[in-house]
Amino acid sequence: MASNSKYPGFAAREIPHDEFLDCPTGLVEHYFADGVFRWSDGLYRIYGYERGEVVPSMEMALTHIEPEDRPKVEAYWERVAAAGGPSSIYVSIRDRKDRQHKLLFSADYILEGTKPVGVWGVIVDLTQSIHSDRHQLATEAVAASALNRAAIEQAKGILMGRTGVDADEAYQLMNQLSQDSNRKVHAIAHEIIERATAAGRRAKSQSHQLQ
């Protein structure tokens, strides 16, 4: 990660996992001696600010954190400041434009030799990653549902053609098989299709042998 010219201490701190590089990332340092919070440019941007527009502080950050998350964030910071880390927490915030962000915050001591002199943390904005994953899962679910519906309709047609039942009766037969075998209706439908396809292949093979 590029160094921060104003806060050279950030240059020595590495983001722990390469996959985080696809997500907006920021850094924070807090030294016990002066009590000042130092943010990287990336952290300002996550909150919707540019450097110089606000003075970072715990109070300022808490106003952006969703109310239900504030007590656990305060407890988390106190725990890391007292005992070190590494330790992580998931937090939901609202940036200055009231857009919600899902953040992963990981923190540990800043050490001088073996003496803790402060806390530093890496903040990863997982919002886009979570949205993309959910979108992909939803797309896959819709596609799977469409395939299952198509299989059920095909299986209904096979049962109607072979037994003379109507569409509702064909579905009831599959539904009864589903309950009896504790399997999904679409699984029963796929099995009916596979058996019909296999029977068709056998009949075709026998026909070729007779010719």
N, C-alpha and C positions, 0 to 999 in steps of 0.2 A: 504494500500500500504506500502511496506517495506520502512523504513526510509533510507535516504541518509546519510552515516556516515560523509561525508565531509561538508554537508550542513544540519545540524539538523533541520533547519526551515521547510524543506520539510516534516518531519515526522508528523507535526501537520496538514498538508493539506490533505484533503480527496478528492478523485475523486467523483464528484457529482452524478453520475448515475452508477449503477452496470453493465449495459449493456456495458459501455465503457471498462470494464475489458477484453472483448474479442478482443479489438483492442490495438495495441501498443500505449502507453501513455507516455507523458513526462511532466515535470514541469519546469517552469522558475521563477526566482525571480530577481527583479531589484530594488535596493534601491536608492532613490534619492541622498542620501548623498555621496555615492562613485561612482555611475554611472555604477557599475559592473553588468553584467548579469551572473547569476548562473543557470546552467542547471543541471537537473537530468541526470543520465546515460541513461534513456530511451529516452530523447530528443536528446542526442548525437546520439543514434542508429537510430532514425527516419531520421536524416540528413545523416547517413552513416558514422559517426565518432565514435571513442572511446575517452574517456576523456583524455585530454592532447595533442591531435592531433591538435586542433584549440582553439582559444580564442573566446568564444561567445561574440557577439556584434550585435547591430542593423545592422551595415553595412555588417557584415558577413552573417547574416540571409537573408538580402535583396538580396544578390547575388544568393541565392537559390530559392527565390520566383519568380514565373512566372512574366515576365515584366508587364503584364496587371494587376496583382494584387498588385504590389508594392505601387502605390499611395494610394490605399484604406487601405493597411496595415499600412503605415506611419500615415495616418489620424486617423485610429482606435487607434493606440498606443498613439498618442497625446491626443485623446479624453479621453481614460481611465486614462492616467497619470494626466489629468486636472480635471476630474469629477468622476473618479471611475467607478464601475460597480455594479453588474455583467453585462458583455457585451460579445457578441460572434461574431465571424466572420469565414467564410469559406475561405480557402486559398489553392492554388495549389503551390507545391514546386517541385524542382528537387534535389534529393540527390546527393552525390558526384559521383555516378555512372550514373547520368543523368536519373534516374528512377523517374517518376512522382508520387507524393503522394497527396492525398486529405486530408487536415487537418481541424479539427474544433478547433479553438482557443478561449478559454473563459478566461477572466481576470477580476480582481478586485483589490481594494486597499489592501496593507499590512498596518495594523493599529497598532499603539502603543497607547492603550487607544482609544481615538477618533481621533487621529492625523494620517493622511496618511503619511507613511514614504517610500512607494514604491508601486510597482505593482507586483502581482504574477499571473501566468496563468497556465492553464492545456491545453495541446495540445494532441488531440486524432487523431490518424492516421486511417481514415475511408476507406482507399484505398481498403483493402481486403473485407470489409463489403459491399462497393458499388459494387465491382466486383461480389461478390457472389449474391447480390440481382439482379443485371442485368442479370447474368447468369441464375438464377432461372426464372426470368421473360421471358427471351428469350426461355428457355426450355418449359415453360408453353405455350407461344405463338405458338411455333412450334407444340406442342401436340394438342392444340386447333385447329390450322389450319388443321392438318391432320384429326382430327375428323370431322371438317366441310366439308372438301373435300369428305370424305367417305360418309357423310350424303347426300351431293349433288348428288353424283353418285348413291346412293341407291334410292333417290327420282326420279332421271331421269329414272331409271329402272322401278319404279312403274308407272310413267306417260306413258312410252313407252308401257308397258304391258297393260295398261287400255285404252289408247286412240289410239294406233297405230302410234304415231308420232315417228320420229327418235331422236337420242341423242341430236342433235343441236336444234331441235324444242322443245324438252322437256326442255332444259335449257332456251330457249327463253321464254317459258311459265312461268317458275319460275322467270326469270328476270323481266317480265312484272308485275307479281304479286308483286314482290319486290318494283318496282317503284310505283305501284298503292297504296300500303299499307304503303310505307315509312319504310320498314323493310329490313334487310339484306337477301340476297339470301339463306344463310345457315339457317336462321330462318324459311323461307318458306319451305326449304327442310325438316327440323325437323318436321314441322307441317304436311307435306304430309305423312311422315313416321308414325307419331303418329296416324293420321286418318286411314291410311291403317292397322296399327296394331290393332287399336280399332275395325275396321270393321271385321278384321280376327277373333278377339276374339268373336265378336257377332255371326258371322257365325258358329263358332265352337260350341258355346253355344246352338244355335238353333238346330244344328245337333244332339247334345247329347239329347236335349229335345224330338226330334222326334223319337229317337231310343227306 
